[in-house]
């Protein structure tokens, strides 16, 4: 399904580029003129904060509780405003379809599968990095950035790691967190032997949890902020043994092939898994730090939930990929752009949403959440933006190769190989990825 979504979104973006008036640019070009952009920024920042805005969100669990409280606070601050929410379960898929129209809310989270080059066709620029860095953490302003402008601001910043039940790990007699894949697998084996918990839960049936492994291929394993956007697009055979994508995906394969996960990953359940890790039925799950609070809130054992770095080190030092979660943006067709921008400012600057979700706030000098205690000595690595010659290159190769590293179909091949339900080996899959990546590189770089 995710692969189809990516395809739909790419088609939508290409079609929109050919339609007059589909974004800030009235001639269908990929970007606005400087004067248009300046006018747009002023329109968003300096207009009257009034009217009704609709906010599209993937957080179906918060619209009637936390978000309702935020809306009330915002409306009290700005009399004459009203905030409405549309909670969308299949956020990526539904928003991809709605982007074919002008009706995709006033504020929305930019779909993760959307290429940066298409931002000007759908969203208002929110300023330049230079303008925004005095308030916000500069390294995370490049998440939704194109041609010198920022189009989305991070709702929260995630450190990538692994959610675990501290009580279960302690009951297994493990008193030191793993720093290598071998130690991680050994620890899961001990948990299987000494406790009644499922050592690791893949959530493979939901699909998207498998993509949570991908971010570890960047900073967590390489320690290099340039790897994602500037190295792997030009790297020869990046899925070969010893390279980061091989290392990370091999851990997933080994967990499953060694039967250290749920009995049938194909029928596992995401929502119930949060309850299960809270009550100790599950020991470990790979998820972004956004999931910590959800797992804590899923039962009565919040204090049992911990968060560990990915088990890898470089000369004894551990790193963690860190990056923006969904980023708030203003629909370029909104009739109330100033109110839409004011909502984004309120959510980031005043609401405390990021910290309440166990995430890192985009605001400069904001405190680290208590949930990231195990990251005190971990170096967070945020992706550097692509250089001019590499801008958009990762997205092109990733899509043209049809590997789609942030979609789940190819990762399901790994699950099936590990379960023995396919005839492929792990190396067969990695070799296939190398061939397809190389072919796309030749096509897109030349």
Secondary structure, 3 states (H helix, E strand, C coil): CHHHHHHHHHHHHHHHHHCCCCCCCCCCCCCCCHHHHHHHHHHHHHCCCCEEEEEEECCCCCCCCHHHHHHHHHHHHCCCEEEEEEECCCHHHHHHHHCCCCCCCCEEECCCCCCHHHHHHCECCCECHHHHCCCECHHHCCCCEECCEECCEECCEEEEEEEEEHHHHHHCCCCCCCCCHHHHHHHHHHHHHHCCCECECCCHHHCHHHHCCHHHHCHHHHCCCCHHHHHCCCCCCCCCCCCHHHHHHHHHHHHHHCCCECCCHHHCCHHHHHHHHHHCCECEEEEECHHHHHHHCCCCCHHHEEEECCCCCECCECEEEEEECCEEEEECCCCCHHHHHHHHHHHHHCCCHHHHCCCECCECCCCCCHHHHHHCCCEEEECCCCCHHHCCHHHHHHHHCCCCCCCCHHHHHHHHHHHCCCCCCHHHHHHHHHHHHHHHHHHHHC
